Amino acid sequence: MQSQVIVIGGGPVGMFLACELAEYGVRTLVVEAENAVSGRPKATTLHARTVQCLVRRGHLGGLLDVGAPGAAGRVSSPFHFAGIPGLAVSAPASEPEPILKCPQDELERSFERRARAAGARILRGHRAVEVRQDTTGVQVTVDGPGGRTHCTADYLVGADGARSTVREQAGITSRTYPATVSAMAGDVRLDDPDALRPGWHRTPRGWIVAKDAPGGVTRLRTLNCEGAHGARHQPLTLGELRREVAYIAGRDIAMTSPRWLSRFSDFSRLADSYRAGRILLAGDAAHLHFPIGGQGLSTGLLDAVGLGWKLAFTVLGTAGEGLLDTYDRERRPAAQRVIDNTRAQLAVMRPDPGLDPLRALFAELLAGGGESALLGAMISAQDTVLPARTAAASPWEGRFLYNVALTTREGRTDVIGLLRAGRPLLLLFGEPGGSRLEQAGERYEQLRVVHAEPVPELACDALLVRPDGYIAWAPGGEDLRSALSAYLGGGTRDGDPVASVSAG
Ligand SMILES: Cc1cc2nc3c(=O)[nH]c(=O)nc-3n(C[C@H](O)[C@H](O)[C@H](O)COP(=O)(O)OP(=O)(O)OC[C@H]3O[C@@H](n4cnc5c(N)ncnc54)[C@H](O)[C@@H]3O)c2cc1C
């Protein structure tokens, strides 16, 4: 069966994107080099905006509790900035708790199950070796156990990680920031478990982060700011890790039974474009940064959230002209912001005693709460406001619509529940919404139209909400008809009735 989209790379970002595309009815093929999900410890943190978006797309069930719609106040989770504790990341109480702790491999397995259930074809044990495109489509050469094959599709997404073959073959250049520090990671057994207590340890020579892992294992990370690794891709040995820990700690700490030893650094990269014709990039293939604050996975999944519906509408022929180009405009600045904040955190982490007053100042600001709100919103990507499409946009446009409670003729519902089906949501407050419906026109069968009682805090008669939860349009700027055209194009068939779906 001919695919409409090929996703190269079935890591978390590729598999999540495949779920989205397949659930919209796009014929999707995932090409993944590995035979199975790796058990290697990676991300364990999902930040608030990612959690909020994933919940709206019907994921993370069973892993978290969502606050009651309309619940007042805020909920918060403790976090850190540059290793300095005291950062409170908060979100409205009607949303899930801001930080979800969940091992990356568990998420990957759940995305893969759901992508398969939705009909995505997943070719594990196959590696893409060549990618080409022309005006009609993309062609991929794939090496697998049965030899070399060729696949074609309308579009291709490179979700193939930091050393992306797709990025390279598509000729997409990047801005890079050279490594300035050397860091190591590994799971080991400490001969004396009390020799290094769990936590973040800073000394005049660097940082050691120790965490308890299952089975009496200690998960170690080291940071040495005296320079980059000499041989970045040389395998790390237990002896080297032990020497580095001893150097930073100022004493030997005996360790055995190494697993998952690796080097990392602050080498950072941002692709100059997330799109080259019919080829798009998402996740680590598009951006890379120092892993402080656990923002890599969250940022990549937000790429997939933003790309999924736009690409699906494009492939299915129901997207506004240029909708797919907004992916780059929205997501590249978000990645730049993450790169910048990780560089800022690393600057504060350098163990130079001259920076002690700066660290003390940050600790004071975090304890004071005010800066904590700003930094918490930044780390969790809740400060994201999408660029306005027109000069005369309403101030609501581009903002995320939090989970408000809605009362409809059929009963009570909320934003999270209404977005689950993945359709743009037209909320009409009060009666009867006739002129808005007229502007929506008969073309937009993709809309979910919900009539609800006015919501005091929204103070408007209508809102158009994108499947990813951001407000696409609100009264006060251009008219609804123009916004709908930008998102959904000329519609499907003239004369179709609007799908007016009752809430509940
Ligand atoms: C030790 C470590 C700790 C981390 N901790 C955190 C954290 O706490 N929080 C956080 O948010 N992030 C963390 N990260 C980063 C996070 O793991 C990545 O951001 C995330 O894995 C990116 O997902 P991805 O799908 O874009 O890329 P990847 O996970 O790299 O997946 C890419 C996939 O593409 C496949 N592939 C590559 N080339 C090809 C090809 N040519 N053909 C077919 N398949 C191909 C690979 O096999 C792989 O499965 C950590 C990373 C590491 C290494």
The ligand as an SDF file (V2000), in Angstrom:
LIG
                    3D

 53 58  0  0  0  0  0  0  0  0999 V2000
   21.2140    9.9830   28.8540 C   0  0  0  0  0  0  0  0  0  0  0  0
   20.0990   10.8780   28.3730 C   0  0  0  0  0  0  0  0  0  0  0  0
   19.2590   11.4830   29.3010 C   0  0  0  0  0  0  0  0  0  0  0  0
   18.2380   12.3080   28.8660 C   0  0  0  0  0  0  0  0  0  0  0  0
   17.4000   12.8820   29.7930 N   0  0  0  0  0  0  0  0  0  0  0  0
   16.3650   13.6170   29.3620 C   0  0  0  0  0  0  0  0  0  0  0  0
   15.3870   14.1230   30.2880 C   0  0  0  0  0  0  0  0  0  0  0  0
   15.4460   13.8970   31.4890 O   0  0  0  0  0  0  0  0  0  0  0  0
   14.3490   14.8390   29.7800 N   0  0  0  0  0  0  0  0  0  0  0  0
   14.2320   15.0830   28.4320 C   0  0  0  0  0  0  0  0  0  0  0  0
   13.2660   15.7310   28.0320 O   0  0  0  0  0  0  0  0  0  0  0  0
   15.1180   14.6260   27.5400 N   0  0  0  0  0  0  0  0  0  0  0  0
   16.1750   13.8930   27.9780 C   0  0  0  0  0  0  0  0  0  0  0  0
   17.0470   13.3800   27.0700 N   0  0  0  0  0  0  0  0  0  0  0  0
   16.8520   13.6760   25.6550 C   0  0  0  0  0  0  0  0  0  0  0  0
   15.8020   12.7760   25.0570 C   0  0  0  0  0  0  0  0  0  0  0  0
   16.0900   11.4360   25.3260 O   0  0  0  0  0  0  0  0  0  0  0  0
   15.7390   13.0470   23.5620 C   0  0  0  0  0  0  0  0  0  0  0  0
   15.4370   14.4200   23.4020 O   0  0  0  0  0  0  0  0  0  0  0  0
   14.6960   12.1880   22.8730 C   0  0  0  0  0  0  0  0  0  0  0  0
   15.0650   10.8420   22.8510 O   0  0  0  0  0  0  0  0  0  0  0  0
   14.5090   12.6700   21.4300 C   0  0  0  0  0  0  0  0  0  0  0  0
   13.5930   11.8530   20.7890 O   0  0  0  0  0  0  0  0  0  0  0  0
   13.6370   11.6860   19.1980 P   0  0  0  0  0  0  0  0  0  0  0  0
   12.5300   10.7470   18.8850 O   0  0  0  0  0  0  0  0  0  0  0  0
   13.6850   13.0170   18.5670 O   0  0  0  0  0  0  0  0  0  0  0  0
   15.0470   11.0390   18.8860 O   0  0  0  0  0  0  0  0  0  0  0  0
   15.6250    9.6390   19.3430 P   0  0  0  0  0  0  0  0  0  0  0  0
   15.1110    9.2330   20.6720 O   0  0  0  0  0  0  0  0  0  0  0  0
   17.0960    9.7370   19.1780 O   0  0  0  0  0  0  0  0  0  0  0  0
   15.0260    8.6220   18.2910 O   0  0  0  0  0  0  0  0  0  0  0  0
   15.4990    8.5850   16.9590 C   0  0  0  0  0  0  0  0  0  0  0  0
   15.2110    7.2210   16.4040 C   0  0  0  0  0  0  0  0  0  0  0  0
   15.5880    7.2010   15.0410 O   0  0  0  0  0  0  0  0  0  0  0  0
   16.2130    5.9740   14.7550 C   0  0  0  0  0  0  0  0  0  0  0  0
   17.0670    6.2000   13.5810 N   0  0  0  0  0  0  0  0  0  0  0  0
   18.1610    6.9810   13.4890 C   0  0  0  0  0  0  0  0  0  0  0  0
   18.6450    6.9980   12.2360 N   0  0  0  0  0  0  0  0  0  0  0  0
   17.8140    6.2000   11.5020 C   0  0  0  0  0  0  0  0  0  0  0  0
   17.7770    5.8250   10.1390 C   0  0  0  0  0  0  0  0  0  0  0  0
   18.6740    6.2750    9.2640 N   0  0  0  0  0  0  0  0  0  0  0  0
   16.7910    4.9900    9.7280 N   0  0  0  0  0  0  0  0  0  0  0  0
   15.8660    4.5230   10.6050 C   0  0  0  0  0  0  0  0  0  0  0  0
   15.8600    4.8580   11.9080 N   0  0  0  0  0  0  0  0  0  0  0  0
   16.8130    5.7010   12.3570 C   0  0  0  0  0  0  0  0  0  0  0  0
   16.9620    5.6110   16.0100 C   0  0  0  0  0  0  0  0  0  0  0  0
   17.1720    4.2150   16.1010 O   0  0  0  0  0  0  0  0  0  0  0  0
   16.0030    6.1170   17.0900 C   0  0  0  0  0  0  0  0  0  0  0  0
   15.1120    5.1260   17.5300 O   0  0  0  0  0  0  0  0  0  0  0  0
   18.0610   12.5450   27.4770 C   0  0  0  0  0  0  0  0  0  0  0  0
   18.9040   11.9210   26.5450 C   0  0  0  0  0  0  0  0  0  0  0  0
   19.9060   11.0860   26.9790 C   0  0  0  0  0  0  0  0  0  0  0  0
   20.7880   10.4180   25.9640 C   0  0  0  0  0  0  0  0  0  0  0  0
  1  2  1  0
  2  3  1  0
  2 52  2  0
  3  4  2  0
  4  5  1  0
  4 50  1  0
  5  6  2  0
  6  7  1  0
  6 13  1  0
  7  8  2  0
  7  9  1  0
  9 10  1  0
 10 11  2  0
 10 12  1  0
 12 13  2  0
 13 14  1  0
 14 15  1  0
 14 50  1  0
 15 16  1  0
 16 17  1  0
 16 18  1  0
 18 19  1  0
 18 20  1  0
 20 21  1  0
 20 22  1  0
 22 23  1  0
 23 24  1  0
 24 25  2  0
 24 26  1  0
 24 27  1  0
 27 28  1  0
 28 29  2  0
 28 30  1  0
 28 31  1  0
 31 32  1  0
 32 33  1  0
 33 34  1  0
 33 48  1  0
 34 35  1  0
 35 36  1  0
 35 46  1  0
 36 37  1  0
 36 45  1  0
 37 38  2  0
 38 39  1  0
 39 40  1  0
 39 45  2  0
 40 41  1  0
 40 42  2  0
 42 43  1  0
 43 44  2  0
 44 45  1  0
 46 47  1  0
 46 48  1  0
 48 49  1  0
 50 51  2  0
 51 52  1  0
 52 53  1  0
M  END
$$$$
